[in-house]
């Protein structure tokens, strides 16, 4: 089966589900990952490109690649930025950042320079991607080991950004770091009290004091 045919099969089966809900959709994605397990990295990436061209179900692209080790470790900056082209919602950015760019940064596939370039982008979605990519450095359930230096470096770059999508991501990035180093996060909040958006200060302080974003 050609990659474009496999891509069409993925989408058709997804959209034929009785209910478009997370559990059955993820189950189907895992079935497709099993079918791809014997294929090489280039085949999987061609499937990914074919799905992306449809403009539908970007998340499955990212999960298919993440679940295929050869495909994931064949990535580089150019390929990753290609996978991110066309992101236009918080859900597409977060899926990309938590599944592809964040883990790639964590594992040394791309460097901090790449993430810093995104943080300087005029595109709100790439700036959000820079922040959400730090989540993978810190989320224990996804292999994050904690990275205070890199997380706070990206947060500081976007501290004055008042785009709502960026502000929410900044809060998330800091809250995820609390688990590893609450002292560093508290110091960051106190040191930038006059600059940080009110939402960020409120949610991060809640996390520091109660363990919850909104107690």
PARO-897864 format. One record per residue (C-alpha): chain; residue number from 1; x, z, y. Coordinates in steps of 0.5 Angstrom, whole numbers, m for minus. Each point is the difference from the previous one (the first is absolute). Layout:
BEGIN
> chain,resi,px,pz,py
> A,NUM,X,Z,Y
...
***
This chain:
BEGIN
> chain,resi,px,pz,py
> A,1,0,0,0
> A,2,3,m2,7
> A,3,0,6,5
> A,4,m5,m3,4
> A,5,m5,0,m6
> A,6,2,7,m1
> A,7,m1,2,7
> A,8,m7,m3,0
> A,9,m2,3,m7
> A,10,2,7,3
> A,11,m4,m1,6
> A,12,m6,m3,m4
> A,13,0,6,m5
> A,14,0,5,6
> A,15,m6,m3,4
> A,16,m4,m1,m7
> A,17,0,8,m1
> A,18,m7,3,1
> A,19,3,5,5
> A,20,6,m1,5
> A,21,2,7,m1
> A,22,7,3,m1
> A,23,0,2,m7
> A,24,m2,m6,m3
> A,25,4,m4,4
> A,26,7,3,m1
> A,27,m2,0,m8
> A,28,0,m7,1
> A,29,6,m1,4
> A,30,4,4,m5
> A,31,m3,m5,m6
> A,32,3,m6,5
> A,33,7,4,0
> A,34,0,1,m7
> A,35,m1,m8,m1
> A,36,6,m1,5
> A,37,5,5,m3
> A,38,3,m6,m4
> A,39,0,m4,6
> A,40,7,m1,4
> A,41,0,3,8
> A,42,m1,m7,3
> A,43,m6,m2,m4
> A,44,m3,7,2
> A,45,2,m1,8
> A,46,m4,m7,m1
> A,47,m6,3,m2
> A,48,1,5,6
> A,49,0,m6,5
> A,50,m5,m3,m3
> A,51,m5,6,0
> A,52,2,1,8
> A,53,m1,m7,2
> A,54,m8,1,m2
> A,55,0,6,5
> A,56,m3,5,m5
> A,57,2,6,m4
> A,58,7,1,3
> A,59,0,6,m4
> A,60,1,m3,m6
> A,61,6,m4,2
> A,62,3,6,2
> A,63,m1,4,m7
> A,64,1,m6,m4
> A,65,7,0,3
> A,66,1,7,0
> A,67,m2,1,m8
> A,68,5,m6,m2
> A,69,7,3,1
> A,70,4,m7,0
> A,71,m5,m2,5
> A,72,1,6,5
> A,73,7,0,m1
> A,74,1,m7,2
> A,75,m3,1,7
> A,76,4,0,6
> A,77,m2,0,7
> A,78,m2,m7,1
> A,79,m4,1,m6
> A,80,m3,6,2
> A,81,m2,m2,7
> A,82,m3,m6,m3
> A,83,m5,4,m4
> A,84,m2,4,6
> A,85,m1,m6,4
> A,86,m8,0,2
> A,87,m1,7,0
> A,88,m6,2,5
> A,89,m3,6,m2
> A,90,2,7,m2
> A,91,m1,0,m7
> A,92,4,m7,m1
> A,93,6,4,4
> A,94,m1,6,m4
> A,95,0,m3,m7
> A,96,6,m5,2
> A,97,4,6,3
> A,98,m1,5,m6
> A,99,1,m5,m5
> A,100,5,m5,2
> A,101,4,2,6
> A,102,0,7,0
> A,103,3,1,m8
> A,104,4,m6,2
> A,105,3,4,6
> A,106,1,6,m5
> A,107,3,m4,m5
> A,108,5,m3,4
> A,109,m3,m7,0
> A,110,m1,m1,7
> A,111,4,4,6
> A,112,m2,5,5
> A,113,2,m6,5
> A,114,m6,m4,m3
> A,115,m5,6,1
> A,116,3,1,7
> A,117,m1,m7,2
> A,118,m8,0,m2
> A,119,0,7,4
> A,120,1,m5,6
> A,121,m4,m5,m1
> A,122,m6,m2,5
> A,123,m5,m1,m6
> A,124,m3,7,m1
> A,125,m1,m1,m8
> A,126,8,m1,m1
> A,127,1,7,4
> A,128,m5,3,m4
> A,129,4,m3,m6
> A,130,6,4,2
> A,131,m3,6,1
> A,132,m4,0,m7
> A,133,6,m2,m3
> A,134,3,7,1
> A,135,m6,2,m4
> A,136,4,m2,m7
> A,137,6,3,2
> A,138,m4,7,0
> A,139,m6,m1,m5
> A,140,2,4,m6
> A,141,m5,m3,m4
> A,142,3,m7,1
> A,143,7,2,m1
> A,144,2,2,7
> A,145,5,5,1
> A,146,0,2,7
> A,147,4,m3,6
> A,148,0,3,6
> A,149,5,m4,4
> A,150,m4,m7,m1
> A,151,m7,3,0
> A,152,2,3,7
> A,153,4,m6,3
> A,154,m6,m4,m1
> A,155,m5,5,2
> A,156,4,1,7
> A,157,0,m8,1
> A,158,m7,0,0
> A,159,m2,7,3
> A,160,m2,m4,7
> A,161,m5,m5,m4
> A,162,m7,1,2
> A,163,m3,m5,m5
> A,164,m5,4,m4
> A,165,3,m3,m6
> A,166,7,2,1
> A,167,m2,7,3
> A,168,m4,1,m7
> A,169,6,m2,m4
> A,170,5,4,4
> A,171,m5,6,m2
> A,172,0,m2,m7
> A,173,8,m1,0
> A,174,1,7,3
> A,175,m5,3,m5
> A,176,3,m3,m6
> A,177,7,3,2
> A,178,m3,7,1
> A,179,1,1,m8
> A,180,7,m1,0
> A,181,2,3,7
> A,182,m5,4,4
> A,183,5,3,5
> A,184,3,m7,2
> A,185,m7,m3,1
> A,186,m2,6,4
> A,187,6,m1,4
> A,188,m1,m7,1
> A,189,m7,2,3
> A,190,2,5,4
> A,191,5,m4,3
> A,192,m4,m6,2
> A,193,m6,4,2
> A,194,m1,m3,6
> A,195,0,m7,m3
> A,196,m3,0,m6
> A,197,m8,m2,0
> A,198,m5,6,m1
> A,199,m2,m3,m7
> A,200,7,0,m3
> A,201,1,7,3
> A,202,m6,3,m3
> A,203,0,m3,m7
> A,204,7,2,m1
> A,205,0,7,3
> A,206,m6,1,m5
> A,207,4,m3,m6
> A,208,5,5,2
> A,209,m4,6,1
> A,210,m5,m1,m5
> A,211,2,m6,m5
> A,212,m6,m4,2
> A,213,m1,m6,5
> A,214,m6,3,2
> A,215,m2,7,m2
***
